[in-house]
Amino acid sequence: MSIQPEGEDLRKATKWISTERMSNQEAKLSDLIQQASIKFDLPPTDTEFLMRFFSNKDTK
């Protein structure tokens, strides 16, 4: 079972962050989420989702 973000922009942001993290492992997650929020014009609720999603992913 996986968590699928709703909304095309949120899906694109999730994919973009994942790709950026693979290509630049030194990048700070918080910076990438902030950049994705601006790049994909995400509302604060989607930004919070990304923070939770990637934080949970890192702890597993």
N, C-alpha and C positions, 0 to 999 in steps of 0.2 A: 504494500500500500504506500503510495506517495502523495505528497501534498502538492496539488496543482494550483498555482496562483491564478486568480480570475482576472480577466482583462488582458488584451493583447499587449499593451504597454508594460504591464507588470511581468508578463512572460518574457518579453524582450529584455527587460532590465535584469531579470534573473539569469537569463542566458548570457547576457553581456558581462555581468559580474563574474559568473563562473568562468567564462573564457579569459577575462582579464586576470583572474586569480591563477589560472594555469600558466599564462604567459609571463606573469610577473608575481612570483610568490612573495616578494618583498613588500608588495603594496598592502597598505593598511585597509582592512575590510571597511572600516567606517568611512574612509576617503572614497572607496569605490562605490559604496552605497550612496554617498552624497552626490558623486558625479552622475551616477545612474538616475538619481531623482531629478536632477536638472536636465540631463540628456533626454529622458523619456517623459518629462513634465508630470511626475507622479505626485499625487496628493499625500499629505502627511500620513494617512492611514496605510497607504501602500509602502511608504518608506519604513514605517514601523514593522510592517509585515516582513520586509526584506531583512531588517535587523534580527527579528526573531527567527526567521527561516535559516539564515546563515549561521547564527549563533547556535541553534540546535544542531545543525549539520556538523559544526566543528566539534561538538561535545560527544558525538557518537563515534 
